[in-house]
Structure formats: C-alpha cells, structure tokens
C-alpha cells in the first residue's frame, strides 16, 4: 500500500508483521521484507506511525 507523507512516498504491503521504533528510525517488516525509514524529528516519525496505524 503506498503512503505519501510530507512529500515522500512509501510502499508498505499488508499485512505488516512488525514495527520497531528507535527515536528517529522506524523499521517496518511486511511480507516483502524490512524497510528502514529515517526522519529528521520526532513529530515526523510519530505522524508516520499514526498514518501507518490508521490504514
């Protein structure tokens, strides 16, 4: 499922197996593998997680 957050495009396939968060880095593991997303501040990472959980 493609997501657009603050002008950047992300592609995550359902089902999401796990999500790991460490400050400004988020690792999402889905059926196609793991993807690392890096953000510049905590508000961006929190907004991305909110967007991910709502879908």
N, C-alpha and C positions, 0 to 999 in steps of 0.2 A: 504494500500500500504506500503510495507516495505521499509525503508530507512536505509542506512548504512552511518554513519558519524563518521569519525575518530575512526573506530573500534567498535562503538556501534551501535546496531540495534534498530530501532524504527519502530513501526507499527501504521500507521495512515490510517483510512478508509475514502474514499471520500464519500460524499462531506465534506469539512471542514466547519464547521458552524462559528467558530470564533477563533481568535488567540489573546492572551493577553501577553504582554511583560512587565516585570519589572526587569530591569537591567540584572541579570544573570539567570532569571527564565522565561520560556516560557510555557504557558498553551494553549494546542490545544484542542478545542472541536470539535469532529466529531460525526458521527451517533452512535458510540458505547459508547460515554461519554467523559469526560475530562481527559486529561493526562498532568502531570507536568513533564517538562524537566528542569534539572538544569545543568548549565555549569560553568566552572571554570574561564573563562574570556569572555569579550565582543566579541572578534573575533570569538569564537566558537559559541556563540548564533547568531551572525549575519550570519555566514556561514550556520547554520542550517535553519534560516529563508529564506535565499536565496535558499537553496536546496528545501525547502518546497514550495516556490512560483513558482519554475521552473517546478515542477511536475504537 
